[in-house]
Amino acid sequence: MSARRRSARRAPAGDEQPPRARAVEEVSAGGVVVKGDEVLVVVPTRRAANGSRVLALPKGHLDGDETDEQAAAREVREEGGVEADLVAPLGDVRYHYRRNGRLISKRVRFFLFAFRSGSPADHDHEIEDARWVPLTQAAAELTYPGEREMVLSALSKTGADR
């Protein structure tokens, strides 16, 4: 028997390896809330893996039977303190991370919102700070590249970059 055929043989029952665990999939939704040429950004109380502060867009997990759009609007209200009207989908940000040794595959669906009312000062306890910043500044300074891309997409859809 050749070495190739031997390696293809099945191991005896007691020596079987467990199947490789698949990545756990998580789904979240978020909003790019625009007011004129500004966008709502948040600083969550939770720090980045390296301990630094994070400048981000409002986003979070879907609750119960929420749609992506409903979850994004709720997160904008809770984390950003504002009410906003859904304008259009912007796209998905996908990434992987590890939690307790397990690989997590994450998809965050972002939507463009137009500011209606409220104040970023009314953010929830998960947020250290919420504020308006110029869209161009957010596109350069948000912590995560995928969120910077969502702001650039919002800039192109709103014409605020002209």
Disulfide bonds with the S-S distance in Angstrom:
none
